[in-house]
Every structure is written in structure tokens, then in C-alpha cells.
């Protein structure tokens, strides 16, 4: 613990949506808060950038901003009230959302949330990665040789989190984590080169096992991507994605721009805390297994971590108990529910010949509008009842 430069009530590692939420809630409550971010902002992040209606409501309540505030800041690149589902090139369903999906660029979106946190009083430090944490003492060390001490450290350092390795074996199993890890590939193509008239999101099943491809509209370009479970697509992932691009007649010159990134896929942690260290967002595996939605769960878990710290600043055991309680009440139930739906969908989709029928049947069952329910969110009582019935 030698060489401590400064001390804070809370150090947040990572300035994405989870980190911004944790920093805002802490700073708003008067806690001396520091955010350590390895990149410089604005920075891009591979992400389809879709926001569900429940995510919009959560952003508004967490950061105390209105939908009009977000619109006035130019946050939304595109809004769509309908969607199309395809099995490879064949359309199998199309429907309207009860509320629109909104699409953002992470460059703009993350910078906006972080600025709200800064305005609440959080200090921000860019360009120096945290490489080590001492959970017992709340100390972090950076690549640049700096050290900071805090009552609590909230790790929001993403799916490749270094700080997650500090958890004991009964709270983090690296092998189980890798078994449920997915990969996403993505490329942005000018509208003049591909699908110039696309005005709503399209989701394509059938190209990947245990995954899907997408085409999301922005004002000046189309975001084309694919995401799927690694172990189900081992060795063929990039090839399958390039086949998808070729069928959409994307110019071959764009293929070199394809980038990949890991995605949590059912490997969420139910006890993402140890001593004075709490994990939130992708670092704790909080993304749903069906569509890979992560922004909503990042903000929700970041805010819960901050609330736990605020309510028990002098007692690490009380903070841990409170955070685990909130995570297992609000975050884990929907993740379990959508993981079960994803398994059902992909089991049917992977059966030869039955694939298109299985997808259509599951997503339109009794006209429940599966994707609208994802966007709007399910009642907490329904989710808890599912967990109680299914373990």
C-alpha cells in the first residue's frame, strides 16, 4: 500500500454505461468519486447500439435526464417502430414495437453519460489502465505506476475485466465463464453501398448456430453484425459472417473493416463482489443471451453497486450483502428468463428443415410479441415467479 497518490470514497474502473451510472449515483450522493478509464474519450466501441424502451426509462431515472434531454443532445441516430425477422434471406415475421427501438453511436452515448456523471461531481481520469486491485484494502494500481485508495472499488472494466480475476474460485469459475462466452463481429457500411432504404432493424437467423446476424439502421450507414456462442461456431464464425455479408451484396472492400469483440452469453455472476471490490456490467457477465442486450443491465448493475456503497460505506460485509441481494432481485431473474428463451429458440433453430418454423413459432407464440417484451421489460413479479419455479 505504499505510494498512494490520493484517496476517494469510491473508485470506478471503466467509463462505459455501468461506470457512468455508478459514478453518477455515488457523486450525486456526495461521495468523493473517481473514474479511471484506460482510453481517451470520445472513443468508439463495437456495439449494435440499440436501446430498448426499458433502457430509455432506466437512463432517465438513473441519470435524472428526460427523453427530451437525450433527444436535444442528439443522442439518437435513428428510431424505428417496426422490425423484421428473417431465416437467412426469407422473411418470417414483421411486427410493430409498442415503443420504438432507438439507435445510438457509443462514441456519443458513452461520452454523454460520462459528462452527466462529471457534472454531478465525479472526477475523471483518462488514458491509464488499472492493472491490479487489492480488494482487502480498496487499492488499485495503474499501468502508469499510479495508485489510489478508496473505501470501495466498482469494476466496470468490461468483458475482459482484469479485476474479475480477484474474485475467489467459488464466485468466479474461469472455465465456466469461457464456456458461455460469445463473439460479435461488426462492420458499418455506407447506405450508398448496402440496403439504402432500410428503415427498421432486421434480425437474421440461420447463418450461425446459437446466434444471429443483424442489420441496424443509422442516419448515414447500416451497422451489420453477428453474434453467437463461441463453442457452437468454433472455427467457422468469421466465415459464416462473411457469407452473410456476401448475401447482402456488401462490397468486398468492406470485409477488411470487420472487427470482433467478446460478449457475455449466460455467464453472469450471482455474487459479483469480494471484500471492497464490486463488479458491474459486462465485467460481471450482465447481458441477455437472446439479443445480447447489455446497456440496460450495465446501467442497472452500476446503479445498484453505487446504492449498496452509499447505504453501508463503513461495512464491506453489509455492502456485499446488499449488492448481492439487489442483483439477484433485479438483474439475475430477467437474465435467467431470456437465457431459457434463447436455449429454446436455438434448439429448434438448429434442427435441419425445422429452423424457419421453429423461429417463427417461438417469436410469435400466442401473439405475445417476443421482441416487444424484450424492449418493454417484463413485470418483476412474473420474472421472480419464473425463477421460483425453475431455480
C-alpha positions in Angstrom: 0.0 0.0 0.0 2.9 2.3 -0.4 2.9 5.2 -2.9 -0.8 6.0 -2.6 -1.4 9.2 -4.6 -4.9 10.1 -3.4 -7.9 8.6 -1.6 -11.6 8.6 -2.5 -14.8 7.2 -1.2 -15.3 5.2 -4.4 -13.0 4.4 -7.4 -14.9 3.3 -10.5 -12.8 1.4 -13.0 -14.2 1.9 -16.6 -16.2 4.7 -18.0 -18.8 2.9 -20.1 -22.5 2.9 -19.1 -22.0 0.8 -16.0 -19.2 3.0 -14.8 -21.0 6.3 -15.6 -24.1 5.1 -13.7 -22.0 4.0 -10.7 -20.1 7.3 -10.7 -23.2 9.5 -11.1 -25.2 7.8 -8.3 -22.1 8.0 -5.9 -21.3 11.6 -6.8 -24.9 12.7 -6.6 -25.0 11.3 -3.0 -21.9 13.3 -2.0 -19.4 10.5 -2.2 -15.9 11.6 -3.4 -15.8 9.6 -6.7 -13.0 8.9 -9.2 -13.5 7.2 -12.6 -10.4 5.6 -14.1 -10.7 4.9 -17.8 -7.9 3.4 -19.9 -9.0 5.0 -23.2 -9.4 8.7 -24.0 -12.9 10.0 -24.8 -14.7 10.1 -27.1 -13.8 6.6 -28.0 -15.7 4.1 -30.2 -16.9 0.7 -29.0 -18.2 -2.2 -31.1 -21.9 -2.4 -30.3 -25.1 -2.5 -32.3 -26.1 0.5 -30.2 -29.8 -0.4 -29.8 -31.7 0.9 -26.8 -34.8 -0.8 -25.6 -37.6 1.2 -24.1 -36.8 -0.1 -20.7 -33.2 1.1 -21.2 -34.5 4.6 -22.0 -36.7 4.6 -18.9 -33.7 3.4 -16.8 -31.4 6.1 -18.2 -33.9 8.7 -17.4 -34.5 7.6 -13.8 -30.8 6.9 -13.0 -29.2 9.9 -14.6 -32.1 12.3 -13.9 -32.4 13.3 -17.6 -35.6 13.2 -19.7 -36.2 11.7 -23.1 -36.3 15.3 -24.4 -32.9 16.0 -22.9 -31.5 13.0 -24.7 -33.1 14.0 -28.0 -31.9 17.6 -27.5 -28.3 16.3 -27.1 -28.6 14.5 -30.4 -28.1 11.1 -28.8 -30.3 9.1 -31.1 -29.1 8.2 -34.6 -32.3 6.5 -35.6 -35.7 5.4 -34.3 -37.7 2.5 -35.6 -41.2 1.4 -34.7 -41.1 -2.0 -36.5 -38.7 -4.9 -37.0 -38.3 -7.8 -39.4 -37.2 -11.3 -38.6 -35.6 -13.5 -41.3 -34.3 -17.0 -41.6 -31.4 -16.4 -43.9 -32.9 -14.4 -46.8 -36.6 -15.3 -46.2 -38.7 -13.0 -44.1 -40.6 -15.0 -41.5 -42.2 -12.2 -39.3 -42.6 -8.5 -39.2 -44.3 -6.5 -36.4 -44.6 -3.1 -34.7 -43.0 -2.2 -31.4 -45.2 -0.9 -28.7 -42.3 1.6 -28.2 -39.5 2.3 -30.6 -36.0 0.9 -30.6 -33.6 3.8 -30.6 -30.1 3.5 -32.0 -27.0 5.3 -30.7 -23.3 5.6 -31.5 -21.4 4.5 -28.5 -18.9 7.3 -29.2 -21.6 9.9 -28.4 -23.7 7.9 -26.0 -20.9 6.9 -23.6 -19.4 10.4 -23.6 -22.9 11.9 -22.8 -23.5 9.7 -19.8 -19.9 10.3 -18.5 -20.4 14.1 -18.8 -23.6 13.8 -16.7 -21.6 11.9 -14.1 -18.9 14.6 -14.2 -21.5 17.3 -13.8 -22.7 15.6 -10.6 -19.1 15.9 -9.2 -17.2 12.8 -10.3 -13.6 13.2 -11.1 -12.5 11.5 -14.4 -9.0 10.3 -15.4 -8.3 9.1 -18.9 -5.5 7.1 -20.6 -4.2 4.9 -17.8 -5.4 1.4 -17.4 -5.9 -0.2 -14.0 -3.9 -3.4 -13.9 -4.3 -4.6 -10.3 -6.6 -4.3 -7.3 -6.2 -5.2 -3.6 -9.8 -6.0 -2.7 -9.0 -6.2 1.0 -7.8 -2.6 1.1 -9.6 -0.9 -1.8 -6.4 -0.1 -3.5 -5.9 0.0 -7.3 -2.7 0.3 -9.3 -2.5 1.6 -12.8 -0.2 0.8 -15.8 1.3 4.2 -15.5 2.5 3.5 -11.9 -0.2 5.4 -10.0 -2.1 4.0 -7.1 -5.4 5.1 -5.5 -7.1 4.0 -2.3 -10.9 4.0 -1.8 -13.5 2.7 0.6 -14.8 0.7 -2.4 -13.8 -0.1 -6.0 -16.5 -0.7 -8.6 -15.1 -2.6 -11.5 -16.8 -1.8 -14.8 -13.9 -2.7 -16.9 -15.7 -4.8 -19.5 -16.0 -8.5 -20.6 -12.2 -8.8 -20.4 -12.0 -7.5 -16.9 -8.7 -7.8 -15.2 -10.3 -7.1 -11.8 -12.7 -10.0 -12.1 -9.7 -12.3 -11.5 -9.6 -11.1 -8.0 -12.8 -13.0 -7.1 -12.3 -16.3 -5.3 -13.0 -19.6 -7.0 -16.5 -20.0 -5.6 -17.6 -16.7 -7.1 -15.8 -16.8 -10.5 -15.0 -20.0 -12.4 -12.9 -19.1 -15.5 -13.7 -22.4 -17.3 -17.5 -21.9 -16.9 -17.0 -18.2 -18.0 -15.3 -19.3 -21.2 -17.9 -22.0 -21.9 -20.7 -19.3 -22.2 -18.7 -16.6 -23.9 -19.9 -15.3 -27.3 -18.2 -13.3 -30.0 -19.6 -10.4 -32.0 -18.5 -9.3 -35.4 -19.5 -5.9 -36.8 -18.9 -3.6 -39.7 -20.5 -0.2 -40.7 -21.3 0.2 -44.3 -22.4 3.5 -46.0 -26.1 3.4 -47.1 -24.9 4.1 -50.7 -23.2 0.7 -50.6 -25.8 -1.5 -48.9 -29.6 -1.5 -48.1 -30.1 2.2 -48.8 -33.8 2.1 -48.0 -33.5 0.2 -44.7 -35.7 2.0 -42.1 -36.1 -0.6 -39.4 -33.9 -3.3 -37.7 -33.7 -6.7 -39.3 -32.6 -9.8 -37.5 -31.4 -12.8 -39.4 -31.3 -16.4 -38.0 -29.8 -19.4 -39.7 -26.3 -18.2 -40.5 -24.9 -19.0 -37.1 -25.6 -21.7 -34.5 -26.8 -20.3 -31.2 -26.7 -16.8 -32.6 -28.0 -14.4 -35.2 -27.0 -11.7 -37.6 -28.4 -8.1 -37.7 -28.8 -5.1 -39.9 -29.4 -1.9 -37.9 -30.1 1.5 -39.5 -28.3 4.7 -38.7 -28.8 8.0 -40.4 -25.9 7.7 -42.9 -24.9 4.0 -42.6 -26.0 0.5 -41.9 -24.5 -1.5 -39.0 -24.1 -5.1 -40.0 -23.2 -7.6 -37.3 -23.3 -11.2 -36.0 -23.2 -12.6 -32.5 -23.1 -16.2 -31.3 -21.9 -18.6 -28.8 -18.2 -19.5 -29.4 -18.3 -23.2 -28.7 -21.2 -23.6 -31.2 -19.4 -21.8 -34.0 -15.8 -22.8 -33.3 -13.6 -22.2 -36.3 -16.4 -21.1 -38.7 -17.5 -17.8 -37.1 -15.9 -15.3 -39.3 -16.5 -17.4 -42.4 -20.3 -17.5 -41.6 -20.4 -13.8 -41.1 -18.7 -13.1 -44.4 -21.2 -15.4 -46.1 -23.9 -13.2 -44.6 -22.3 -10.0 -45.9 -21.9 -11.6 -49.3 -25.6 -12.5 -49.5 -26.4 -8.9 -48.7 -24.1 -7.9 -51.6 -21.8 -5.8 -49.3 -18.8 -4.7 -51.3 -15.8 -7.0 -50.7 -13.7 -3.9 -49.9 -15.7 -3.6 -46.7 -14.7 -7.0 -45.4 -11.3 -5.8 -44.2 -13.1 -3.4 -41.9 -14.8 -6.2 -39.9 -13.9 -6.2 -36.2 -14.7 -8.6 -33.5 -15.3 -8.5 -29.7 -16.3 -10.9 -26.9 -19.8 -10.8 -25.5 -21.2 -12.3 -22.2 -23.8 -15.0 -23.0 -25.3 -16.6 -19.9 -22.1 -16.5 -17.9 -23.4 -13.9 -15.4 -22.1 -13.9 -11.8 -24.6 -14.1 -9.0 -22.1 -13.0 -6.3 -20.0 -10.3 -8.2 -18.3 -8.9 -5.1 -15.3 -9.6 -2.9 -14.2 -7.5 0.1 -14.2 -3.9 -1.1 -14.5 -4.8 -4.8 -17.8 -4.9 -6.7 -18.3 -5.9 -10.4 -20.9 -4.4 -12.7 -21.9 -4.5 -16.3 -20.0 -6.8 -18.8 -17.3 -7.4 -16.1 -19.9 -9.4 -14.2 -21.4 -11.0 -17.4 -24.6 -9.0 -17.3 -26.0 -9.3 -20.8 -29.0 -11.3 -22.0 -28.4 -14.5 -24.0 -31.1 -13.9 -26.6 -30.3 -10.5 -28.2 -27.1 -9.7 -26.2 -28.6 -6.6 -24.7 -26.1 -5.2 -22.3 -26.5 -1.5 -21.9 -29.7 -1.8 -19.8 -28.0 -4.3 -17.4 -24.8 -2.3 -17.2 -26.7 0.8 -16.0 -28.9 -1.2 -13.7 -26.0 -3.0 -12.0 -23.8 0.1 -11.9 -26.5 2.0 -10.1 -27.1 -0.9 -7.7 -23.4 -1.1 -6.8 -23.5 2.6 -6.0 -26.6 2.3 -3.9 -25.0 -0.5 -1.9 -21.9 1.5 -1.3 -24.0 4.6 -0.3 -26.1 2.6 2.2 -23.2 0.9 4.0 -19.9 2.8 3.5 -18.2 1.6 6.6 -19.2 -2.1 6.5 -17.9 -4.2 3.5 -19.9 -7.2 4.5 -23.1 -5.2 4.6 -22.3 -3.6 1.2 -21.7 -7.1 -0.3 -24.9 -8.5 1.2 -26.9 -5.5 -0.1 -25.4 -5.7 -3.6 -25.9 -9.4 -4.0 -29.5 -9.0 -2.8 -30.3 -6.3 -5.4 -28.5 -8.1 -8.2 -30.4 -11.3 -7.5 -33.7 -9.4 -7.3 -33.4 -7.2 -10.4 -30.7 -8.4 -12.7 -30.5 -12.2 -12.5 -34.2 -13.0 -13.0 -34.5 -11.4 -16.4 -31.1 -12.9 -17.5 -32.3 -16.4 -16.4 -35.6 -15.9 -18.2 -34.1 -14.8 -21.5 -31.4 -17.4 -21.3 -34.1 -20.1 -21.2 -35.9 -18.5 -24.2 -32.6 -18.4 -26.1 -31.9 -22.1 -25.4 -35.4 -23.0 -26.6 -35.1 -20.8 -29.8 -31.7 -22.2 -30.7 -32.5 -25.8 -30.0 -35.4 -25.5 -32.5 -33.4 -23.4 -35.0 -30.5 -25.8 -35.2 -32.8 -28.7 -36.3 -32.5 -29.1 -40.1 -35.6 -28.3 -42.1 -37.5 -27.1 -38.9 -35.4 -24.0 -38.4 -37.6 -21.3 -40.0 -40.8 -22.8 -38.5 -39.2 -23.1 -35.0 -38.1 -19.4 -35.1 -41.4 -18.1 -36.2 -43.4 -20.3 -33.7 -41.3 -19.2 -30.8 -41.1 -15.4 -31.5 -44.8 -15.1 -32.4 -46.3 -17.6 -29.9 -49.8 -16.5 -29.0 -49.0 -13.1 -30.5 -47.0 -12.2 -27.4 -44.6 -10.2 -29.5 -41.3 -11.5 -28.1 -39.2 -8.6 -29.1 -41.7 -6.0 -27.8 -41.5 -7.8 -24.4 -37.7 -7.6 -24.6 -38.0 -3.9 -25.3 -40.6 -3.0 -22.7 -39.4 -5.4 -20.0 -41.4 -8.0 -18.1 -43.1 -7.4 -14.7 -40.8 -8.1 -11.8 -43.4 -10.4 -10.3 -43.5 -12.6 -13.5 -39.7 -12.8 -13.6 -39.5 -13.8 -9.9 -42.2 -16.4 -10.3 -40.2 -17.9 -13.2 -37.1 -18.0 -11.0 -39.0 -19.6 -8.1 -40.5 -22.2 -10.4 -37.3 -23.0 -12.3 -34.5 -22.4 -9.9 
